[in-house]
Amino acid sequence: MREQSDDFGMLGAEAMPPVDDRRLVSRVLRRVSESAMGRRLPRLDDIDPWLVGDDWANCALVRIMEPRDQSLFIVVGDHLLPDRGVMLDRESIARCPATTLLGVALSFLAKTVDGRSLLMVEGTAAHLGALVLYRALLVPLAADGREIDAVLIAANYRVAGVGENAAPSTRLIWSHGFGTHQR
């Protein structure tokens, strides 16, 4: 895992994981970093369905509440829903099963908020009845540049093939910490 500098707005190439625009998390990371331009943390207002285009179906926004388990989904894209036909928009995050792809990503919510860190994780998880290989990005958002009030989750996945890791697992592959002071 590489820990990164405190400046999000104009990250240098050495500070970011390799960008591969074929990967959803790379595209979202690039778009979010461009929209934040020089601020400590991006704002919820920076995140808009047009910003992530066709990738929006693989994204979720969570409003952070205290206590943390009372946090709410603002919106969940169709491809991240833990069950077809079950809408989670404006619902408690507690409604999302912990063993699903979205539930696994949510398990990093505290690390994202408390550590003021953008995280990239990858691994295997159950999703819609199949084992999938996934990569997810969690982006802390702050309207005032300091207090994290929401988190963007973007995740892509594919069904695991025969012989690929059959046990659910997750590993943190990249982290970018944000300082506590505001510019």
TORDRENSE-132939 format. One record per atom (N, C-alpha, C, CB): x negated, y negated, z negated; residue in one letter. Coordinates in steps of 0.1 Angstrom, whole numbers, padded with zeros to 4 digits, always signed. Glycine has a CB too. Example, Ala and Ser with C-alpha at 12.3 -4.5 7.8 and 13.67 -1.06 7.14 Angstrom:
TORDRENSE-132939
-0132+0057-0078a;-0123+0045-0078a;-0132+0033-0078a;-0113+0045-0090a;-0128+0022-0071s;-0137+0011-0071s;-0129+0000-0079s;-0141+0006-0057s;
//
This chain:
TORDRENSE-132939
-0008+0012+0000m;+0000+0000+0000m;-0009-0012+0000m;+0010+0000-0012m;-0005-0022+0008r;-0013-0035+0008r;-0004-0045+0002r;-0016-0039+0023r;-0010-0052-0008e;-0003-0063-0015e;-0007-0076-0007e;-0007-0065-0030e;+0002-0085-0005q;+0000-0096+0004q;-0001-0109-0004q;+0010-0097+0015q;-0004-0120+0003s;-0005-0133-0003s;+0008-0139-0007s;-0012-0143+0007s;+0008-0151-0013d;+0021-0157-0018d;+0028-0165-0007d;+0017-0166-0029d;+0022-0167+0005d;+0029-0176+0015d;+0036-0167+0025d;+0018-0185+0021d;+0049-0170+0026f;+0057-0162+0036f;+0058-0168+0049f;+0071-0159+0030f;+0060-0182+0049g;+0064-0189+0061g;+0055-0186+0073g;+0064-0203+0059g;+0042-0187+0072m;+0034-0186+0084m;+0023-0175+0081m;+0027-0199+0088m;+0028-0163+0079l;+0019-0152+0076l;+0010-0150+0088l;+0026-0139+0072l;-0003-0148+0085g;-0013-0145+0095g;-0011-0130+0099g;-0027-0147+0091g;-0017-0127+0110a;-0016-0113+0115a;-0021-0103+0106a;-0023-0112+0129a;-0032-0107+0098e;-0038-0098+0089e;-0029-0095+0077e;-0051-0103+0084e;-0020-0104+0074a;-0011-0103+0062a;+0001-0095+0065a;-0007-0117+0057a;+0005-0092+0077m;+0017-0085+0080m;+0013-0071+0085m;+0025-0092+0091m;+0022-0061+0083p;+0020-0048+0088p;+0020-0049+0104p;+0031-0038+0083p;+0015-0040+0111p;+0015-0040+0125p;+0029-0042+0131p;+0008-0028+0131p;+0030-0052+0140v;+0044-0055+0145v;+0045-0046+0158v;+0045-0070+0148v;+0056-0039+0158d;+0059-0031+0170d;+0074-0034+0172d;+0057-0015+0167d;+0077-0042+0182d;+0091-0047+0185d;+0100-0035+0189d;+0091-0057+0195d;+0095-0023+0190r;+0104-0012+0192r;+0110-0008+0179r;+0097+0000+0199r;+0104-0012+0168r;+0108-0008+0154r;+0117-0019+0149r;+0096-0006+0145r;+0129-0016+0144l;+0138-0025+0138l;+0132-0033+0127l;+0151-0018+0133l;+0125-0027+0118v;+0120-0034+0106v;+0109-0044+0111v;+0114-0024+0096v;+0102-0041+0121s;+0092-0051+0126s;+0099-0063+0132s;+0083-0045+0136s;+0110-0061+0140r;+0117-0072+0146r;+0124-0080+0135r;+0128-0066+0156r;+0130-0074+0126v;+0136-0082+0115v;+0126-0089+0107v;+0145-0072+0106v;+0115-0083+0104l;+0104-0090+0096l;+0100-0102+0104l;+0093-0081+0094l;+0097-0101+0117r;+0093-0112+0125r;+0103-0123+0125r;+0089-0108+0139r;+0116-0119+0128r;+0126-0130+0129r;+0129-0137+0115r;+0139-0123+0133r;+0128-0129+0104v;+0130-0136+0091v;+0119-0145+0088v;+0132-0125+0080v;+0106-0140+0091s;+0095-0149+0088s;+0095-0162+0096s;+0082-0141+0090s;+0099-0160+0109e;+0100-0172+0117e;+0111-0182+0112e;+0104-0169+0132e;+0122-0177+0107s;+0133-0185+0102s;+0129-0192+0089s;+0146-0177+0100s;+0121-0186+0081a;+0117-0192+0068a;+0107-0203+0070a;+0111-0181+0059a;+0099-0203+0080m;+0089-0213+0084m;+0084-0222+0073m;+0095-0221+0094m;+0075-0218+0065g;+0068-0226+0055g;+0074-0227+0042g;+0068-0240+0060g;+0086-0220+0040r;+0092-0220+0026r;+0087-0208+0019r;+0108-0220+0027r;+0088-0208+0006r;+0084-0197-0002r;+0092-0184+0001r;+0085-0200-0017r;+0105-0186+0000l;+0114-0174+0003l;+0124-0179+0013l;+0121-0170-0010l;+0128-0169+0022p;+0139-0173+0031p;+0152-0174+0023p;+0141-0162+0042p;+0162-0182+0029r;+0175-0184+0023r;+0185-0174+0029r;+0180-0198+0024r;+0196-0172+0022l;+0207-0164+0027l;+0212-0170+0040l;+0218-0162+0017l;+0212-0184+0041d;+0216-0191+0053d;+0208-0188+0065d;+0216-0206+0050d;+0195-0183+0062d;+0186-0180+0073d;+0190-0167+0080d;+0172-0179+0069d;+0198-0159+0073i;+0201-0146+0078i;+0215-0146+0084i;+0201-0135+0067i;+0217-0143+0096d;+0229-0145+0103d;+0230-0133+0113d;+0231-0159+0110d;+0241-0128+0116p;+0242-0117+0126p;+0235-0120+0139p;+0256-0113+0128p;+0236-0132+0144w;+0229-0135+0157w;+0214-0134+0155w;+0234-0149+0162w;+0209-0137+0143l;+0195-0137+0141l;+0189-0123+0143l;+0192-0142+0127l;+0196-0113+0139v;+0190-0100+0141v;+0197-0092+0153v;+0192-0092+0128v;+0205-0099+0160g;+0211-0094+0172g;+0218-0080+0171g;+0201-0093+0183g;+0214-0071+0180d;+0220-0057+0180d;+0216-0050+0167d;+0215-0050+0192d;+0205-0054+0160d;+0201-0047+0148d;+0210-0049+0136d;+0187-0052+0144d;+0220-0058+0137w;+0228-0061+0126w;+0235-0049+0120w;+0239-0072+0130w;+0238-0039+0129a;+0245-0027+0124a;+0237-0019+0115a;+0249-0019+0136a;+0224-0022+0115n;+0214-0015+0106n;+0210-0023+0094n;+0202-0010+0114n;+0218-0033+0091c;+0214-0043+0080c;+0225-0043+0070c;+0211-0057+0086c;+0221-0047+0058a;+0231-0050+0047a;+0226-0062+0039a;+0232-0037+0037a;+0235-0070+0034l;+0232-0081+0025l;+0238-0078+0011l;+0237-0094+0031l;+0230-0080+0001v;+0234-0078-0013v;+0233-0091-0021v;+0226-0067-0020v;+0244-0095-0027r;+0244-0107-0036r;+0240-0102-0050r;+0259-0114-0037r;+0229-0108-0055i;+0223-0103-0068i;+0232-0110-0079i;+0209-0107-0069i;+0236-0101-0088m;+0244-0105-0100m;+0237-0100-0113m;+0258-0100-0099m;+0240-0105-0124e;+0235-0100-0137e;+0248-0096-0145e;+0227-0111-0145e;+0248-0084-0150p;+0237-0074-0150p;+0236-0069-0135p;+0240-0062-0159p;+0224-0064-0132r;+0220-0061-0118r;+0229-0050-0112r;+0206-0055-0118r;+0235-0041-0120d;+0244-0031-0114d;+0257-0037-0110d;+0246-0020-0124d;+0259-0050-0113q;+0272-0056-0109q;+0270-0064-0096q;+0276-0066-0120q;+0258-0063-0090s;+0255-0069-0077s;+0265-0064-0066s;+0240-0066-0072s;+0268-0072-0057l;+0278-0069-0047l;+0272-0069-0033l;+0289-0080-0047l;+0278-0060-0024f;+0275-0061-0010f;+0282-0073-0004f;+0279-0047-0003f;+0275-0081+0003i;+0281-0091+0011i;+0287-0085+0023i;+0271-0103+0014i;+0278-0078+0030v;+0282-0070+0042v;+0273-0058+0044v;+0281-0080+0055v;+0278-0048+0050v;+0270-0036+0053v;+0273-0032+0067v;+0274-0024+0043v;+0262-0031+0075g;+0263-0028+0089g;+0268-0013+0091g;+0250-0029+0096g;+0275-0011+0102d;+0282+0002+0104d;+0272+0014+0103d;+0288+0002+0118d;+0259+0012+0108h;+0250+0023+0108h;+0244+0026+0094h;+0238+0020+0117h;+0246+0018+0084l;+0241+0020+0071l;+0252+0025+0061l;+0235+0008+0065l;+0265+0025+0066l;+0275+0030+0057l;+0272+0045+0053l;+0289+0029+0064l;+0274+0048+0040p;+0271+0062+0035p;+0281+0072+0040p;+0270+0062+0021p;+0293+0067+0044d;+0304+0076+0049d;+0311+0068+0060d;+0313+0080+0038d;+0314+0075+0071r;+0322+0069+0082r;+0335+0064+0077r;+0323+0078+0094r;+0339+0052+0080g;+0352+0048+0076g;+0353+0042+0062g;+0362+0059+0077g;+0342+0042+0054v;+0343+0037+0041v;+0336+0023+0042v;+0335+0046+0031v;+0343+0012+0040m;+0338-0001+0040m;+0333-0005+0026m;+0349-0011+0045m;+0321-0011+0026l;+0315-0016+0013l;+0314-0031+0012l;+0301-0010+0012l;+0318-0038+0022d;+0318-0053+0022d;+0325-0058+0010d;+0324-0059+0035d;+0319-0067+0002r;+0325-0073-0010r;+0327-0062-0021r;+0337-0080-0007r;+0321-0051-0021e;+0322-0041-0031e;+0309-0040-0040e;+0325-0027-0025e;+0310-0035-0051s;+0299-0033-0060s;+0289-0023-0054s;+0304-0028-0074s;+0276-0025-0056i;+0266-0016-0051i;+0267-0002-0058i;+0252-0022-0053i;+0274-0002-0069a;+0276+0011-0076a;+0285+0020-0068a;+0283+0008-0090a;+0292+0015-0058r;+0301+0024-0050r;+0292+0032-0040r;+0311+0015-0043r;+0280+0028-0038c;+0271+0035-0028c;+0264+0047-0035c;+0261+0025-0022c;+0266+0059-0030p;+0259+0071-0036p;+0244+0069-0035p;+0264+0084-0029p;+0237+0072-0046a;+0223+0070-0047a;+0215+0079-0038a;+0218+0073-0062a;+0221+0090-0034t;+0214+0100-0025t;+0214+0097-0011t;+0219+0114-0028t;+0221+0087-0007t;+0223+0083+0008t;+0211+0074+0012t;+0237+0077+0010t;+0210+0071+0024l;+0199+0062+0029l;+0201+0049+0023l;+0200+0061+0045l;+0213+0043+0023l;+0215+0030+0017l;+0212+0030+0002l;+0229+0024+0020l;+0216+0041-0004g;+0214+0042-0019g;+0199+0043-0022g;+0221+0055-0024g;+0192+0050-0014v;+0177+0051-0016v;+0171+0037-0015v;+0171+0061-0006v;+0175+0029-0004a;+0170+0016-0003a;+0174+0007-0015a;+0176+0010+0010a;+0186+0009-0020l;+0190+0001-0031l;+0182+0004-0044l;+0205+0004-0034l;+0176+0016-0044s;+0168+0019-0056s;+0155+0010-0057s;+0163+0034-0055s;+0152+0003-0046f;+0141-0006-0047f;+0146-0021-0049f;+0133-0006-0033f;+0158-0023-0052l;+0164-0036-0054l;+0157-0043-0066l;+0179-0035-0056l;+0155-0036-0077a;+0149-0042-0089a;+0135-0046-0086a;+0150-0033-0101a;+0127-0038-0079k;+0113-0041-0076k;+0113-0053-0066k;+0107-0029-0069k;+0122-0054-0057t;+0123-0066-0048t;+0126-0078-0056t;+0133-0063-0037t;+0136-0078-0064v;+0140-0090-0072v;+0130-0094-0083v;+0154-0088-0078v;+0127-0084-0092d;+0119-0087-0103d;+0104-0090-0099d;+0119-0075-0113d;+0100-0083-0088g;+0086-0085-0084g;+0085-0096-0073g;+0081-0073-0078g;+0097-0102-0070r;+0097-0113-0060r;+0089-0108-0047r;+0091-0126-0065r;+0093-0096-0043s;+0085-0090-0032s;+0093-0085-0021s;+0077-0078-0038s;+0088-0088-0009l;+0093-0082+0003l;+0087-0068+0004l;+0090-0090+0016l;+0095-0057+0006l;+0090-0044+0006l;+0094-0036+0018l;+0096-0036-0006l;+0085-0028+0023m;+0087-0019+0034m;+0085-0005+0028m;+0078-0021+0046m;+0096+0004+0029v;+0095+0018+0024v;+0099+0027+0035v;+0104+0020+0012v;+0094+0039+0034e;+0098+0049+0044e;+0099+0063+0037e;+0088+0050+0056e;+0105+0072+0044g;+0107+0085+0038g;+0118+0093+0045g;+0109+0085+0023g;+0123+0103+0037t;+0135+0111+0042t;+0146+0109+0032t;+0131+0126+0043t;+0158+0110+0037a;+0170+0108+0029a;+0182+0115+0036a;+0173+0093+0026a;+0192+0118+0028a;+0205+0123+0034a;+0212+0111+0040a;+0213+0131+0024a;+0218+0113+0052h;+0226+0102+0058h;+0236+0109+0067h;+0217+0092+0066h;+0249+0106+0064l;+0260+0112+0072l;+0259+0127+0074l;+0261+0104+0085l;+0255+0134+0064g;+0254+0148+0064g;+0242+0154+0070g;+0266+0153+0072g;+0232+0146+0073a;+0220+0151+0079a;+0208+0145+0072a;+0219+0147+0095a;+0197+0152+0073l;+0184+0147+0067l;+0178+0138+0078l;+0174+0158+0063l;+0175+0126+0074v;+0169+0116+0083v;+0155+0111+0079v;+0179+0104+0085v;+0147+0107+0088l;+0135+0100+0085l;+0138+0085+0087l;+0123+0105+0095l;+0134+0077+0078y;+0138+0063+0078y;+0126+0054+0075y;+0150+0060+0069y;+0128+0041+0078r;+0119+0030+0074r;+0129+0019+0071r;+0108+0026+0085r;+0127+0013+0059a;+0135+0002+0054a;+0127-0010+0050a;+0144+0007+0043a;+0133-0022+0052l;+0127-0034+0048l;+0137-0041+0038l;+0124-0044+0060l;+0132-0045+0026l;+0140-0053+0017l;+0134-0067+0016l;+0140-0046+0003l;+0142-0077+0018v;+0137-0091+0019v;+0145-0099+0008v;+0139-0097+0033v;+0137-0104-0002p;+0144-0113-0012p;+0148-0126-0006p;+0135-0115-0024p;+0159-0131-0010l;+0164-0144-0004l;+0167-0154-0016l;+0177-0142+0005l;+0164-0166-0014a;+0166-0176-0025a;+0171-0189-0019a;+0153-0178-0033a;+0183-0194-0022a;+0188-0206-0017a;+0179-0218-0022a;+0202-0209-0022a;+0174-0218-0034d;+0166-0229-0039d;+0151-0226-0038d;+0169-0231-0054d;+0147-0216-0031g;+0133-0212-0029g;+0127-0206-0041g;+0126-0225-0026g;+0134-0204-0052r;+0128-0198-0064r;+0137-0187-0070r;+0127-0209-0075r;+0149-0189-0073e;+0158-0179-0079e;+0164-0170-0068e;+0169-0186-0087e;+0160-0157-0069i;+0165-0148-0058i;+0180-0145-0061i;+0157-0134-0059i;+0188-0148-0051d;+0202-0147-0052d;+0208-0136-0042d;+0209-0160-0049d;+0200-0131-0033a;+0205-0121-0024a;+0193-0113-0019a;+0213-0127-0012a;+0195-0102-0013v;+0185-0093-0007v;+0190-0088+0007v;+0181-0081-0016v;+0182-0089+0017l;+0185-0084+0030l;+0179-0070+0030l;+0180-0093+0042l;+0186-0060+0035i;+0181-0046+0037i;+0183-0043+0052i;+0188-0036+0028i;+0172-0039+0058a;+0172-0035+0072a;+0166-0021+0073a;+0165-0045+0082a;+0173-0012+0079a;+0167+0002+0080a;+0171+0008+0093a;+0173+0010+0068a;+0161+0015+0098n;+0163+0024+0110n;+0160+0038+0106n;+0155+0019+0122n;+0165+0047+0114y;+0163+0061+0110y;+0166+0070+0122y;+0173+0066+0099y;+0162+0083+0121r;+0165+0093+0131r;+0166+0106+0124r;+0154+0094+0142r;+0174+0115+0129v;+0176+0128+0123v;+0162+0135+0123v;+0187+0137+0131v;+0159+0141+0112a;+0147+0149+0111a;+0147+0161+0119a;+0144+0153+0096a;+0136+0164+0126g;+0135+0176+0135g;+0131+0188+0127g;+0125+0173+0146g;+0132+0200+0133v;+0128+0212+0127v;+0114+0211+0123v;+0130+0224+0137v;+0111+0215+0110g;+0097+0215+0105g;+0093+0202+0099g;+0088+0218+0116g;+0101+0191+0101e;+0097+0178+0095e;+0102+0179+0080e;+0104+0166+0102e;+0096+0171+0072n;+0098+0171+0057n;+0113+0173+0054n;+0093+0159+0051n;+0116+0185+0047a;+0130+0188+0044a;+0134+0183+0030a;+0132+0203+0045a;+0124+0178+0022a;+0128+0173+0009a;+0129+0158+0009a;+0117+0178-0001a;+0140+0152+0004p;+0141+0138+0003p;+0129+0132-0005p;+0154+0134-0004p;+0123+0122+0001s;+0111+0115-0005s;+0111+0101+0000s;+0098+0122-0002s;+0104+0092-0007t;+0102+0078-0003t;+0089+0073-0008t;+0114+0069-0009t;+0083+0065+0000r;+0070+0059-0004r;+0070+0044+0000r;+0058+0066+0002r;+0064+0036-0008l;+0062+0022-0005l;+0050+0021+0004l;+0060+0014-0018l;+0052+0015+0016i;+0041+0014+0025i;+0036+0000+0027i;+0045+0019+0038i;+0043-0010+0022w;+0038-0024+0024w;+0046-0033+0014w;+0040-0029+0038w;+0039-0043+0008s;+0046-0052-0001s;+0040-0066+0001s;+0044-0047-0016s;+0048-0076+0000h;+0044-0090+0001h;+0050-0097-0011h;+0048-0097+0015h;+0042-0101-0020g;+0047-0108-0032g;+0048-0123-0029g;+0038-0106-0044g;+0058-0129-0035f;+0060-0144-0034f;+0057-0150-0048f;+0075-0147-0030f;+0050-0161-0048g;+0046-0168-0060g;+0059-0173-0067g;+0037-0179-0057g;+0057-0177-0079t;+0069-0183-0087t;+0070-0198-0086t;+0067-0179-0101t;+0060-0204-0080h;+0061-0219-0078h;+0067-0222-0064h;+0048-0226-0080h;+0073-0233-0063q;+0079-0237-0050q;+0071-0248-0044q;+0094-0242-0052q;+0070-0249-0031r;+0063-0259-0024r;+0070-0272-0025r;+0061-0256-0009r;
//
